[in-house]
Amino acid sequence: MTRGFLGLGSNLGDKRAHLEAALAALRREPSLEVRRVAGFYRTAPLGPVEQDWFLNTVAEIATDLPPRALLERCQAIEQALGRVRHERWGPRTIDLDLLWLDSGAVAEPGLTLPHPGMHQRSFVLEPLSELAPELQLHGYPLGHWRRQVESLGCVEVT
């Protein structure tokens, strides 16, 4: 099985309940094991749309699924949990992002690994550092990137 990391976020309704429901759905996936989950972080939204704060975390997984199939499973879980894609960076009940797979880099239409913006997002770097501080992004450890980004109000709440 390949180790990987998924980013989870919500900023509509009962954010914690949405994250817990997504984690439960991931745990029911037959070709996927949720190994560990980082703490939950309250973070400011990114982008041009005015919206409520987010609750974010990162889950360490192990899977036999190829990257595209894993992405499709994550999107199916989002849809089953009521995610509607109205606008880029807009409010959402649940967001599941494929961040990293130990199997290596992927560059396909609609799928890039490692996730192209993860080294610039404190809401990914903080929880990911709890689970895998040894990861290297673009030749630098996570700690390097954590010092480069603004905290964006990223505060652990659990």
SEGU-755377 format. One record per residue: residue in one letter; x, y, z of N, C-alpha, C, CB in turn. Coordinates in steps of 0.001 Angstrom, whole numbers. Glycine has a CB too. Example, Ala and Ser with C-alpha at 12.3 -4.5 7.8 and 13.67 -1.06 7.14 Angstrom:
aa; nc1; nc2; nc3; cac1; cac2; cac3; cc1; cc2; cc3; cbc1; cbc2; cbc3
a; 13190; -5690; 7800; 12300; -4500; 7800; 13200; -3300; 7800; 11308; -4473; 9046
s; 12850; -2250; 7080; 13670; -1060; 7140; 12900; 30; 7870; 14084; -598; 5725
//
This chain:
aa; nc1; nc2; nc3; cac1; cac2; cac3; cc1; cc2; cc3; cbc1; cbc2; cbc3
m; 846; -1189; 0; 0; 0; 0; 883; 1241; 0; -958; 4; 1223
t; 394; 2280; -633; 1107; 3540; -726; 614; 4506; 334; 948; 4147; -2115
r; 1554; 5154; 1030; 1192; 6178; 2001; 880; 7473; 1260; 2330; 6392; 3042
g; -119; 8205; 1772; -474; 9489; 1197; -1083; 10389; 2245; -1433; 9311; 35
f; -1389; 11621; 1834; -1990; 12603; 2724; -3107; 13335; 1998; -932; 13599; 3239
l; -4227; 13468; 2696; -5385; 14196; 2185; -5631; 15413; 3061; -6645; 13288; 2139
g; -5930; 16548; 2437; -6350; 17735; 3168; -7865; 17768; 3208; -5782; 19027; 2521
l; -8415; 18105; 4366; -9866; 18206; 4528; -10200; 19585; 5056; -10410; 17104; 5482
g; -11265; 20188; 4528; -11686; 21495; 5005; -13179; 21697; 4847; -10941; 22582; 4275
s; -13732; 22573; 5689; -15146; 22920; 5630; -15320; 24335; 6162; -16012; 21907; 6439
n; -16236; 25092; 5546; -16552; 26410; 6107; -18043; 26746; 6011; -15741; 27483; 5394
l; -18882; 25734; 5910; -20334; 25930; 5921; -20963; 25026; 6979; -20944; 25640; 4518
g; -21957; 25535; 7654; -22715; 24715; 8596; -21868; 24230; 9749; -23318; 23537; 7888
d; -22115; 23002; 10170; -21374; 22386; 11271; -20074; 21825; 10702; -22221; 21260; 11979
k; -19057; 22646; 10712; -17782; 22315; 10074; -17176; 21023; 10627; -16799; 23462; 10255
r; -17171; 20897; 11936; -16598; 19697; 12558; -17374; 18454; 12123; -16607; 19825; 14104
a; -18689; 18538; 12087; -19507; 17393; 11672; -19209; 17023; 10220; -21010; 17707; 11846
h; -18995; 18016; 9358; -18656; 17726; 7962; -17312; 17008; 7864; -18622; 19024; 7136
l; -16322; 17470; 8640; -15013; 16810; 8612; -15120; 15380; 9147; -13984; 17614; 9439
e; -15855; 15203; 10234; -16018; 13863; 10810; -16751; 12928; 9840; -16784; 13947; 12145
a; -17758; 13459; 9142; -18490; 12644; 8160; -17574; 12240; 7005; -19719; 13416; 7620
a; -16725; 13155; 6561; -15788; 12830; 5475; -14785; 11778; 5930; -15048; 14097; 4997
l; -14279; 11901; 7149; -13344; 10901; 7670; -14024; 9538; 7799; -12784; 11346; 9035
a; -15270; 9529; 8247; -16015; 8272; 8346; -16201; 7648; 6964; -17386; 8505; 9015
a; -16512; 8466; 5973; -16678; 7961; 4605; -15357; 7407; 4068; -17203; 9079; 3676
l; -14266; 8090; 4341; -12956; 7596; 3910; -12643; 6256; 4570; -11854; 8623; 4240
r; -12994; 6122; 5845; -12734; 4865; 6566; -13549; 3696; 5997; -13054; 5039; 8057
r; -14657; 3986; 5340; -15486; 2925; 4739; -14999; 2504; 3356; -16927; 3390; 4640
e; -14079; 3248; 2793; -13572; 2912; 1460; -12759; 1625; 1520; -12712; 4065; 891
p; -13070; 636; 674; -12412; -672; 770; -10917; -671; 442; -13097; -1625; -140
s; -10450; 205; -411; -9037; 204; -806; -8259; 1346; -172; -8918; 288; -2313
l; -8740; 1791; 977; -8135; 2949; 1622; -8182; 2765; 3135; -8856; 4259; 1204
e; -7089; 3068; 3795; -7007; 3002; 5253; -6628; 4383; 5774; -5972; 1920; 5718
v; -7431; 4932; 6680; -7073; 6182; 7354; -6210; 5785; 8543; -8358; 7016; 7804
r; -4949; 6167; 8503; -4009; 5765; 9554; -4006; 6741; 10728; -2602; 5649; 8981
r; -3925; 8018; 10440; -3875; 9039; 11494; -4530; 10309; 10971; -2401; 9320; 11949
v; -5020; 11120; 11912; -5616; 12411; 11571; -4981; 13465; 12481; -7191; 12385; 11729
a; -4541; 14546; 11897; -3952; 15653; 12659; -5046; 16387; 13434; -3200; 16637; 11716
g; -4635; 17317; 14260; -5588; 18175; 14941; -6368; 19016; 13950; -4879; 19067; 15941
f; -7444; 19614; 14426; -8257; 20495; 13583; -7781; 21935; 13787; -9789; 20354; 13922
y; -7740; 22676; 12695; -7244; 24052; 12712; -8301; 25003; 12178; -5954; 24175; 11887
r; -8501; 26088; 12882; -9382; 27162; 12425; -8525; 28091; 11587; -10067; 27928; 13632
t; -8959; 28353; 10339; -8141; 29146; 9431; -8986; 30147; 8657; -7390; 28239; 8465
a; -8344; 31230; 8286; -8995; 32251; 7471; -9117; 31746; 6031; -8201; 33591; 7521
p; -10176; 32165; 5322; -10335; 31729; 3928; -9338; 32413; 3005; -11756; 32008; 3446
l; -9025; 31750; 1898; -8196; 32316; 842; -9087; 32731; -318; -7116; 31306; 374
g; -8585; 33623; -1146; -9291; 33967; -2366; -10134; 35220; -2250; -10150; 32836; -2776
p; -10752; 35579; -3370; -11466; 36853; -3463; -12886; 36839; -2903; -11519; 37274; -4879
v; -13418; 35677; -2545; -14804; 35564; -2098; -14882; 35772; -590; -15396; 34191; -2487
e; -15750; 36697; -141; -15942; 36879; 1290; -16731; 35692; 1827; -16672; 38222; 1596
q; -16200; 35065; 2897; -16827; 33861; 3425; -16353; 33605; 4853; -16516; 32648; 2526
d; -16983; 32643; 5495; -16686; 32283; 6872; -15336; 31570; 6961; -17802; 31397; 7447
w; -14794; 31490; 8167; -13544; 30781; 8430; -13709; 29280; 8168; -13084; 31023; 9883
f; -12586; 28619; 8003; -12557; 27181; 7731; -12124; 26400; 8961; -11619; 26876; 6562
l; -12492; 25140; 8978; -11920; 24163; 9874; -11201; 23163; 8969; -13022; 23471; 10797
n; -9898; 22957; 9211; -9066; 22111; 8351; -8324; 21057; 9153; -8072; 22960; 7574
t; -7985; 19976; 8477; -7097; 18953; 9020; -6434; 18222; 7862; -7872; 17959; 9938
v; -5533; 17319; 8209; -4885; 16441; 7231; -4978; 15020; 7763; -3384; 16857; 6973
a; -5270; 14096; 6859; -5323; 12675; 7206; -4205; 11933; 6480; -6710; 12066; 6847
e; -3508; 11084; 7217; -2549; 10172; 6610; -3317; 8923; 6202; -1364; 9831; 7592
i; -3118; 8501; 4979; -3816; 7328; 4457; -2822; 6316; 3911; -4815; 7733; 3366
a; -3310; 5116; 3681; -2604; 4100; 2895; -3628; 3577; 1897; -2001; 2928; 3810
t; -3198; 3383; 664; -4150; 2977; -369; -3477; 2147; -1451; -4812; 4201; -991
d; -4289; 1313; -2077; -3867; 577; -3265; -4387; 1246; -4538; -4355; -876; -3192
l; -5188; 2285; -4365; -5775; 2966; -5519; -4725; 3777; -6273; -6922; 3879; -5073
p; -4780; 3777; -7597; -3930; 4693; -8349; -4401; 6128; -8104; -3952; 4353; -9870
p; -3552; 7122; -8333; -3886; 8508; -8010; -5216; 9000; -8590; -2795; 9392; -8491
r; -5487; 8729; -9853; -6731; 9216; -10467; -7949; 8592; -9786; -6749; 8901; -11983
a; -7899; 7306; -9494; -9021; 6636; -8830; -9211; 7186; -7418; -8792; 5108; -8783
l; -8118; 7500; -6723; -8221; 8084; -5384; -8874; 9461; -5455; -6829; 8184; -4725
l; -8472; 10260; -6419; -9098; 11571; -6611; -10600; 11422; -6876; -8422; 12325; -7777
e; -10963; 10492; -7719; -12377; 10265; -8030; -13163; 9822; -6798; -12511; 9219; -9135
r; -12569; 8984; -5958; -13238; 8559; -4713; -13435; 9763; -3792; -12411; 7451; -3984
c; -12428; 10612; -3686; -12547; 11815; -2850; -13656; 12732; -3372; -11202; 12579; -2806
q; -13730; 12915; -4675; -14767; 13759; -5252; -16149; 13149; -5069; -14495; 13991; -6728
a; -16255; 11826; -5135; -17543; 11162; -4898; -17987; 11348; -3444; -17447; 9654; -5239
i; -17046; 11296; -2510; -17371; 11539; -1103; -17835; 12981; -912; -16149; 11242; -200
e; -17144; 13923; -1522; -17564; 15327; -1447; -19006; 15480; -1927; -16624; 16223; -2289
q; -19289; 14912; -3076; -20634; 15020; -3650; -21669; 14367; -2741; -20677; 14377; -5044
a; -21365; 13189; -2203; -22302; 12488; -1317; -22578; 13288; -40; -21750; 11104; -954
l; -21602; 14113; 365; -21750; 14922; 1575; -22279; 16330; 1276; -20414; 15021; 2296
g; -22766; 16538; 57; -23440; 17793; -272; -22583; 18891; -861; -24065; 18308; 917
r; -21379; 18578; -1292; -20527; 19607; -1901; -21114; 20014; -3238; -19069; 19101; -2079
v; -21277; 21316; -3417; -21705; 21878; -4695; -20633; 22877; -5107; -23135; 22558; -4597
r; -20141; 22748; -6318; -19067; 23620; -6805; -19671; 24794; -7571; -18074; 22830; -7710
h; -19841; 25927; -6860; -20388; 27126; -7493; -19292; 28004; -8068; -21213; 27921; -6496
e; -18257; 28247; -7270; -17179; 29118; -7716; -15868; 28674; -7088; -17479; 30589; -7365
r; -14786; 28932; -7818; -13457; 28588; -7321; -13191; 29346; -6029; -12367; 28906; -8378
w; -12668; 28620; -5031; -12324; 29172; -3721; -13527; 29698; -2962; -11320; 30271; -3879
g; -14711; 29259; -3348; -15928; 29682; -2661; -16207; 28821; -1442; -17114; 29636; -3611
p; -17268; 29161; -716; -17645; 28389; 469; -17989; 26945; 100; -18836; 29050; 1178
r; -17743; 26031; 1047; -18025; 24624; 779; -18307; 23856; 2060; -16862; 23986; 38
t; -19205; 22880; 1933; -19494; 22016; 3072; -18295; 21130; 3368; -20745; 21158; 2806
i; -17658; 20622; 2315; -16496; 19749; 2499; -15581; 19870; 1289; -16933; 18269; 2711
d; -14301; 19819; 1567; -13286; 19847; 517; -12266; 18769; 865; -12607; 21276; 388
l; -12024; 17863; -62; -11005; 16823; 100; -9957; 17034; -984; -11629; 15375; 17
d; -8741; 17314; -571; -7647; 17536; -1519; -6610; 16437; -1386; -6996; 18915; -1295
l; -6246; 15853; -2494; -5147; 14889; -2542; -3860; 15713; -2537; -5240; 13936; -3823
l; -3092; 15591; -1447; -1909; 16423; -1256; -622; 15745; -1702; -1793; 16812; 185
w; -480; 14448; -1365; 815; 13789; -1519; 623; 12287; -1565; 1772; 14176; -375
l; 1368; 11626; -2410; 1474; 10168; -2390; 2951; 9801; -2434; 694; 9519; -3587
d; 3359; 8858; -1598; 4754; 8424; -1598; 5174; 7786; -2920; 4985; 7448; -469
s; 4203; 7380; -3724; 4514; 6742; -5005; 5120; 7718; -6016; 3258; 6121; -5587
g; 5063; 9022; -5744; 5753; 9978; -6601; 4867; 11041; -7197; 6425; 9265; -7687
a; 5504; 11873; -7992; 4842; 13011; -8614; 3906; 12558; -9730; 5877; 13995; -9159
v; 2844; 13341; -9907; 1872; 13109; -10981; 1591; 14464; -11621; 537; 12431; -10440
a; 1555; 14506; -12934; 1191; 15726; -13659; 259; 15320; -14799; 2470; 16485; -14203
e; -1039; 15378; -14518; -2070; 15031; -15489; -3093; 16158; -15494; -2740; 13648; -15155
p; -3894; 16249; -16543; -4973; 17245; -16504; -5876; 17011; -15292; -5806; 17195; -17809
g; -6016; 18028; -14454; -6875; 17942; -13280; -6274; 17242; -12077; -8106; 17259; -13643
l; -5019; 16818; -12151; -4377; 16127; -11034; -2871; 16375; -11058; -4675; 14611; -11084
t; -2401; 17082; -10041; -975; 17343; -9877; -577; 16964; -8462; -634; 18835; -10173
l; 464; 16141; -8353; 1009; 15740; -7051; 2518; 15930; -7043; 648; 14267; -6729
p; 3065; 16425; -5958; 2355; 16944; -4806; 1431; 18094; -5202; 3343; 17400; -3742
h; 427; 18326; -4352; -527; 19408; -4611; 263; 20690; -4845; -1542; 19579; -3422
p; 2; 21402; -5946; 858; 22524; -6328; 904; 23689; -5339; 414; 23037; -7631
g; -109; 23891; -4521; -85; 25041; -3618; 160; 24697; -2172; -1354; 25773; -3719
m; 412; 23424; -1871; 470; 23035; -460; 1600; 23704; 310; 617; 21550; -352
h; 2705; 24030; -356; 3826; 24659; 340; 3564; 26136; 669; 5083; 24538; -504
q; 2444; 26667; 191; 2090; 28070; 440; 896; 28215; 1363; 1803; 28771; -864
r; 415; 27126; 1943; -829; 27163; 2706; -613; 26654; 4133; -1911; 26329; 2004
s; -709; 27568; 5076; -494; 27188; 6473; -1523; 26170; 6933; -543; 28418; 7372
f; -2738; 26207; 6374; -3770; 25262; 6789; -3486; 23842; 6316; -5115; 25709; 6272
v; -2503; 23676; 5434; -2003; 22358; 5060; -711; 22062; 5826; -1764; 22274; 3528
l; 195; 23019; 5856; 1511; 22793; 6452; 1454; 22493; 7944; 2381; 23991; 6222
e; 594; 23193; 8671; 536; 22978; 10126; 73; 21553; 10462; -413; 24008; 10781
p; -1098; 21119; 9984; -1505; 19748; 10323; -621; 18679; 9677; -2942; 19525; 9905
l; -126; 18928; 8474; 746; 17954; 7819; 2035; 17769; 8617; 1068; 18397; 6379
s; 2541; 18846; 9208; 3763; 18759; 10013; 3577; 17897; 11249; 4216; 20144; 10425
e; 2364; 17809; 11750; 2088; 16912; 12883; 2305; 15458; 12486; 646; 17110; 13394
l; 1926; 15128; 11270; 1929; 13740; 10813; 3217; 13327; 10117; 780; 13515; 9889
a; 3844; 14247; 9407; 5012; 13875; 8589; 6019; 15019; 8504; 4568; 13466; 7173
p; 6631; 15390; 9620; 7572; 16506; 9590; 8784; 16249; 8692; 8040; 16807; 10987
e; 9014; 14986; 8348; 10166; 14633; 7518; 9947; 14894; 6026; 10505; 13184; 7722
l; 8718; 15171; 5608; 8457; 15372; 4172; 9266; 16534; 3620; 6964; 15618; 3925
q; 9694; 16368; 2386; 10427; 17407; 1666; 9578; 17872; 488; 11821; 16885; 1182
l; 9388; 19169; 373; 8670; 19762; -754; 9628; 20663; -1517; 7416; 20561; -274
h; 9773; 20409; -2793; 10655; 21207; -3637; 12061; 21298; -3031; 10071; 22615; -3838
g; 12505; 20193; -2410; 13857; 20126; -1879; 14052; 20704; -491; 14753; 20808; -2791
y; 12978; 21137; 158; 13082; 21727; 1494; 12130; 21019; 2448; 12778; 23244; 1452
p; 12505; 20925; 3735; 11605; 20311; 4714; 10391; 21191; 4979; 12346; 20040; 6023
l; 9336; 20579; 5514; 8106; 21329; 5793; 8367; 22554; 6670; 7082; 20421; 6469
g; 9287; 22423; 7644; 9592; 23544; 8531; 10034; 24778; 7767; 10664; 23149; 9516
h; 10777; 24595; 6703; 11200; 25726; 5866; 9985; 26461; 5307; 12105; 25240; 4711
w; 9033; 25705; 4762; 7852; 26306; 4148; 6950; 26938; 5201; 7075; 25260; 3349
r; 6853; 26321; 6385; 6031; 26892; 7455; 6541; 28279; 7843; 6024; 25962; 8686
r; 7853; 28494; 7797; 8419; 29805; 8127; 8206; 30824; 7011; 9904; 29672; 8417
q; 7908; 30356; 5799; 7761; 31242; 4644; 6352; 31803; 4481; 8144; 30508; 3397
v; 5353; 31142; 5067; 3963; 31560; 4842; 3397; 32274; 6056; 3091; 30355; 4498
e; 2458; 33157; 5789; 1733; 33797; 6873; 847; 32753; 7531; 895; 35006; 6361
s; 599; 32910; 8797; -226; 31919; 9501; -1683; 31967; 9059; -142; 32141; 11003
l; -2134; 33070; 8457; -3520; 33215; 7998; -4518; 32842; 9091; -3761; 32349; 6760
g; -4180; 33193; 10310; -5080; 32901; 11410; -5225; 31420; 11673; -6417; 33490; 11141
c; -4239; 30631; 11308; -4277; 29177; 11472; -3977; 28836; 12921; -3266; 28474; 10520
v; -5022; 28408; 13648; -4901; 28112; 15068; -5503; 26742; 15338; -5594; 29201; 15929
e; -4745; 25883; 16026; -5262; 24548; 16343; -6382; 24675; 17352; -4142; 23624; 16887
v; -7473; 23928; 17124; -8634; 23989; 18011; -8881; 22660; 18715; -9871; 24394; 17228
t; -8107; 21628; 18425; -8247; 20354; 19131; -6903; 19890; 19605; -8892; 19290; 18240
//
